[in-house]
Amino acid sequence: MKKIVITLLCTTLILTNVVMMNSEVQASEDGTVLFEKGIVDELSPQPLVNVAIEEKNERFIAETDESQVMIPKDMEEPTILSDNEEGQSLSMQVNLDEKQNETISAEDTVVYETKNTSLGIDAFDGGLRHTYVMENKEAPNTFEVKYDADNISHPELSKDGEGKTDGSILIYDKAGETLAALDIPWAKDANGKDVC
């Protein structure tokens, strides 16, 4: 199996959406509070309708007509996004380079807490979202996610009809078909201003 590694580099709050094909960040509040209060959704340039997450057998599961998302309690295990229609799946392994303190569920978001960073994963119909909250200046500013699937080939920056890119990424399978799409990442600083 071929793995694809995509690294995001930014500061303070980064969000990416992964889709299968066919607030103000306050320095005094930790990442869990931001998720519980819905501040991440308020800041998002593309607000999502989250799907309910249920805890089942050491995992959190979100199921919709289009997809299923399996989020492990241990962030060293991959999150798996499965397409119900095509039967394809994509695993995503996050490397925070920090020891996990705890995993909780806050407002239909699974939150991994570490000393300096909170990672929230939530699901919507057909995909999922990763949100990184850097809680202090010691937090890493580079986040690596490994994408893996049986038929994965390569990623490319997506282009419009004029050949211009906007920062979104398409992941292709070996047949040259689009397997998944990663939305444009965004980041806000502690005052809610754009930083990348």
Disulfide bonds with the S-S distance in Angstrom:
Cys10-Cys196 1.75
